[in-house]
Amino acid sequence: MTPTLTVFRNGHVFDGERFLPEPADVVVRGTTIEAVGPGASDAPQYADAAVVDCTGRTVLPGMIDLHIHATTSNPGSIQAVAEPFSLQFYESVRNLQATLRAGITTARDAGGADLGAKLAIETGLVKGPRLRLAISIMSQTGGHGDFWLPSGVDSPALGPHPGRPSGIADGVEEVRQVTRQLLRAGADQIKICSTGGVLSPTTDPRHSQFTPAEIAVSVEEAELQGKYVMAHAQGTAGIVNALRAGVRTIEHGIYLNDEAIQLFLDTNAYLVPTLAAPRAVIRKGESGTSGLPPQVIDKAKRVAEDHRASVARAVEAGVRIAMGTDSGVGVHGENLEELALMADAGMSLEQVLAATTSVAGELITPEHSVGRLAPDYLADVVVLNGRLESAEQLPRLREMIGQVYKEGELQFPA
């Protein structure tokens, strides 16, 4: 069967790093990109291609969200405790579709989705972004990923089941064993908690969790299998411990100091800010219907401004920043809110777009597969209605999305 040939013609093209200086074409053959540039589709072999007229429109690579929780919709709430255990899997279908509709064609699930979710998308059973899985959140007993509640009940939202082993581990050898169990279950990366967090009612975001030796052994085991570790890390000491141990991405990074920022630069680690997450918790608290404990909402209010200030410092210092939202804490499908918040922290329009395309793509296997409009990359393409020319347009970016393609196939509008 001859691969389908499609030309996105005469668009305002952002290639993953920069906007091309003049209108350009993107040529797609089958599932991959074949050519990009002004007049790229003028060659005789493209005469019979299907044409998407992008005159006056913007063409982007499919966007990447490095921190979602597909199986959660209101974690930490009373509602989540009261719902049937299996409901989370049905809700994930809706959540994944909403994420794809927002132009996110690749996502890193930071705990919750198991191998079945990934395969359901890959086989076309469910529409959604391609997934890279953490499976479960690794935590010490009493840590941010321990879902024991003061009542003595364990929240089932991210609880263990046959495809999702428990992530609770204490001591170096237990951490080694649980890391291996998660890799066995299909983890593409390991997610650990090196500090407390906002949504766990019994922890403090500033306090450290897991010892340096425990973190180091999770990194060692992941790297032996060609994988890496992402760390939920909000307090300064826990961020520093994770970076010194070789963790590749820091999630949240609320309390950064000079030492932590220098470690980012020295280790080439990435910061995934998730600036939208505490704001989502605050909005839920203001609604009065969230079911979240008051202490959780209070913590979100306390950290929000420090969070923005830390990310601004990291931006100024030249830390590599990649986009992640913590969707699940916030509403799935509203992922692009994060882009405007990143711009508010001092990133230019091109820096923001790179953070959710080429920079985020560096963390996705196989390497050099997504995040760019370039030959041999997967043909994930987002077409915006209108020209995107200013960071001031980012709050309205979701409204501009006209078409979403994944591997050359139109996903939305269907």
Number of C-alpha atoms within 10 A of each C-alpha: 3 6 10 13 21 22 25 24 26 24 27 26 30 22 22 25 18 13 20 15 11 11 19 24 24 29 28 31 21 17 19 23 25 22 19 22 21 18 14 18 25 11 8 7 9 17 12 10 16 14 15 15 13 24 16 15 21 24 30 25 32 30 32 31 31 28 26 29 28 29 27 26 21 21 23 23 18 14 14 20 16 10 12 11 15 11 13 21 18 10 14 23 19 17 26 28 19 20 26 27 25 26 33 29 28 27 27 25 29 28 26 25 28 27 18 12 22 19 14 15 17 15 9 9 11 17 20 28 26 22 26 24 28 29 30 30 25 31 26 23 16 16 25 27 28 24 23 19 14 9 6 8 10 14 19 19 23 26 19 15 11 8 16 23 20 21 25 21 21 16 14 17 13 16 26 21 15 20 28 17 16 27 20 10 19 18 25 24 28 27 30 34 28 33 29 26 25 25 24 23 21 18 20 19 25 20 17 23 26 25 16 18 14 22 27 23 20 28 25 19 20 22 14 9 12 11 17 21 27 26 28 29 31 29 24 21 21 29 32 24 23 31 27 17 19 20 26 22 28 28 28 29 29 26 22 22 17 12 13 22 24 16 17 25 16 12 14 15 20 23 25 27 30 30 27 26 22 26 19 19 24 18 14 18 20 11 10 9 9 19 16 21 15 10 14 23 23 14 20 23 17 12 18 17 14 15 22 22 16 20 29 17 17 26 21 12 14 12 20 19 25 30 30 30 28 29 28 22 22 25 19 25 21 16 28 25 18 24 27 21 19 29 21 15 20 18 21 15 22 17 24 24 31 26 27 27 29 25 24 27 26 15 20 21 13 9 11 16 19 31 33 27 31 22 16 17 20 25 29 29 29 24 24 24 18 17 17 22 13 10 20 13 14 23 15 12 19 18 11 18 21 18 19 27 22 25 20 21 16 14 18 17 10 8
